[in-house]
Amino acid sequence: MNDLRDKYLTAIAGARDEAALEDLRVQAVGKKGEISLQMRELGRMTPEERQVAGPLLNALKDEINSALAARKAALSDAALDERLRSEWLDVTLPARPRRTGTIHPVSQVTEEVTAIFADMGFAVAEGPQIESDWYNFDALNIPGHHPARAEMDTFYTHRATGDERPPHVLRTHTSPVQIRAMQAQGAPLRVIAPGRVYRADYDQTHTPMFHQVEGLAIDRDISMANLKWVLEEFVKAFFEVDNVDLRFRASHFPFTEPSAEVDIRCSWEGGTLKVGEGDDWLEILGSGMVHPHVLKAGNIDPNEWQGFAFGMGIDRIAMLKYGIPDLRAFFDSDLRWLRHYGFTALDVPTLHGGLSR
Ligand code: PHE
């Protein structure tokens, strides 16, 4: 009996896993196990022998069962410790940066522009990107034969047949929103209209889809002086500087009279674009006093009301502010570019909190 005891207790202590323990249990105390067979022998013993052997065998069986249970518990503790060690996870580590999306510079700049003009009392107006020929051209004093139609590199929704003009275009500018806003709200009026516009043009500073923001202020005594002040205030706030060199150039648009184009001083030296220094100028907007025909198309009486309007390239001013030299890259969806030039989603531009930080 001592041999049996030594044999099993040693084997149990050395068992590597639960399967080995189970084998030992079957061998020792299973139905046909060595100890069970010994117990069957009890029946053939004399009562005296049985009284000695019986309790001893029962005690041995108990001892082996508890050794099995103890070893089993030790093995599962060790397995748990090993799992806790290998599956350890530091939940305080920061999120993986490559999974963080960014705000596109065009969205960022649109928010910045909106915040600045909202502070000057301009509300945001909208219009469709697929626009009728009338809103995009006629209502803006650009009749069918006007050369500006050709200059706009317009995308038409279908080819013209005969004398008939196609009824719809991809809007070539945000100016049709001027008409829609006048019709919807009447005078006095103060709105901006940011959005997508389309022209068949492609080089370092032009893409077939780009963004403009239209501005329109109508009241009884609005003048060019108000236009100049608003644009200067805007440019200073947008570029977050006290002084920016602006150049007002006399120009012509069918929908404004008089008209001015506005350039901003910049340098392209070494392939990097810097605003406020250098001898180059980048055109950022067209502007002027709203033409009486345009007011009429918007159902506003030109004898009672007048106003200024401007249309500015959002992508252009984004390039200038954030030193992005090639406009085409804006719409390539290159993740490396987006990570480099993108903005943190939670940094919402406000005048009080800072536009770009
Ligand atoms: N619509 C003009 C353009 O796209 C810009 C403009 C808007 C000019 C309003 C004057 C007034 O070039």
Boltz pocket constraint, residues with backbone or C-beta under 6 A from the ligand:
constraints:
  - pocket:
      binder: B
      contacts: [[A, 172], [A, 173], [A, 174], [A, 175], [A, 215], [A, 253], [A, 256], [A, 260], [A, 285], [A, 286], [A, 287], [A, 288], [A, 309], [A, 310], [A, 311], [A, 312]]
      max_distance: 6.0
